[in-house]
Amino acid sequence: MALWRGDVRVSWRTQIFSLVIHGVLALLILLSPWPENYGLVWVTLITLVVFECIRSQRNIMACRGELVLQGNQHVRWHQKDYLICGKPWMIKGGILLSLRQAGGKKKRRLWLAADSMGQREWRTLRQVLLNGGASQQNLD
């Protein structure tokens, strides 16, 4: 029985935040006064920021799909079972879940942004997590 089930979409706020942070870093590198013989360092830093931005956008795009919160701190995500490790970190705009794959040692952090689902789904998820999953209500 699922305590909560929802379809997680791509968070536009998270994507924009990531792009702004990487853009600011790139601008700082580009606008900083570099000595003439530091051209290789400058190009390397810009390349690292660009590739990190691409990696960040791919990670954000991968955080979509059906999420099922089951009883006893179990989560089903991308056809894999996970256990919630510790207390979820919650702020107004998102929830950070620390997950450990069931029966294994592989850990993963999952950021769920408020704009990645409907308002009703968001409120219900927060309520279930704040109650520690104690409410055995079926919210399918």
C-alpha positions in Angstrom: 0.0 0.0 0.0 1.4 3.4 -1.0 1.3 6.3 1.4 2.0 8.7 -1.5 2.3 8.3 -5.2 3.2 11.1 -7.7 4.6 11.9 -11.0 7.8 14.0 -10.6 8.4 16.4 -13.6 11.5 18.4 -14.4 11.9 21.4 -12.1 12.2 24.6 -14.1 13.4 26.6 -11.1 16.1 24.1 -10.4 17.3 24.2 -14.0 17.3 28.0 -14.1 19.1 28.2 -10.7 21.8 25.8 -12.0 22.2 27.8 -15.3 22.5 31.1 -13.3 25.1 29.7 -10.9 27.2 28.2 -13.8 26.7 31.4 -15.8 28.0 33.6 -12.9 31.0 31.3 -12.5 31.8 31.5 -16.2 31.4 35.3 -16.2 33.7 35.6 -13.2 36.4 33.5 -15.0 35.9 35.5 -18.2 36.0 38.9 -16.6 38.8 38.3 -14.1 42.1 39.9 -15.0 44.4 37.0 -16.1 48.1 37.3 -16.8 49.0 36.6 -20.4 50.7 33.3 -19.6 47.6 31.9 -17.8 45.7 31.2 -21.1 45.7 27.4 -20.5 44.4 27.8 -17.0 41.7 30.1 -18.2 40.5 27.8 -21.0 40.6 24.8 -18.6 38.5 26.5 -16.0 35.9 27.6 -18.6 35.8 24.1 -20.0 35.3 22.6 -16.6 32.4 25.0 -15.8 30.7 24.3 -19.2 31.0 20.5 -18.7 29.8 20.7 -15.1 26.8 22.8 -16.3 25.9 20.1 -18.9 26.3 17.3 -16.2 24.1 19.3 -13.8 21.4 19.7 -16.4 21.5 16.0 -17.2 21.1 15.1 -13.5 18.1 17.5 -13.2 16.5 15.9 -16.3 17.1 12.4 -14.8 15.1 13.3 -11.7 11.7 12.7 -13.2 9.3 9.8 -13.2 6.9 8.0 -10.8 7.8 8.2 -7.2 6.1 6.0 -4.7 6.4 6.5 -0.9 5.6 3.2 0.8 5.3 2.5 4.5 8.3 2.0 6.8 10.5 4.6 5.0 10.5 2.6 1.7 10.6 4.5 -1.7 10.2 3.1 -5.2 12.0 5.2 -7.8 13.0 4.3 -11.3 11.9 0.6 -10.8 14.3 0.3 -7.8 13.5 0.1 -4.1 15.2 2.4 -1.7 15.2 3.1 2.0 15.1 6.7 3.4 18.3 7.2 5.4 17.7 9.7 8.1 15.3 12.6 8.3 14.4 14.3 5.0 15.7 17.8 4.8 12.8 20.1 3.9 12.6 23.8 3.0 9.7 25.7 1.4 10.9 25.1 -2.1 12.1 21.5 -1.9 12.8 18.3 -0.1 16.2 16.4 -0.1 15.8 12.7 0.4 18.9 10.6 1.3 18.2 7.2 -0.1 20.0 3.8 0.2 19.2 1.1 -2.3 17.4 -1.8 -0.5 19.6 -4.7 0.0 22.7 -2.8 -1.1 25.1 -0.1 -0.1 24.5 2.3 -3.0 23.4 5.7 -1.8 21.7 8.5 -3.7 20.4 11.9 -2.9 17.1 12.9 -4.5 16.1 16.6 -4.7 12.3 17.1 -5.1 11.5 20.7 -6.0 8.1 22.1 -5.2 7.5 23.0 -8.9 8.2 19.4 -10.0 4.7 18.3 -9.1 1.2 19.7 -8.6 0.5 21.8 -5.5 -1.8 19.1 -4.0 0.8 16.4 -4.5 3.4 18.6 -3.0 1.4 19.4 0.1 0.5 15.8 0.6 4.1 14.6 0.3 5.3 17.2 2.8 2.6 16.2 5.2 3.4 12.4 4.9 7.1 13.1 5.4 6.5 15.5 8.3 4.4 12.8 10.0 7.2 10.3 9.5 5.1 8.2 7.2 3.0 7.2 10.3 -0.3 7.9 8.6 -1.3 4.7 6.8 -3.7 6.6 4.5 -3.9 5.3 0.9 -3.4 8.4 -1.2 -3.4 6.8 -4.7 
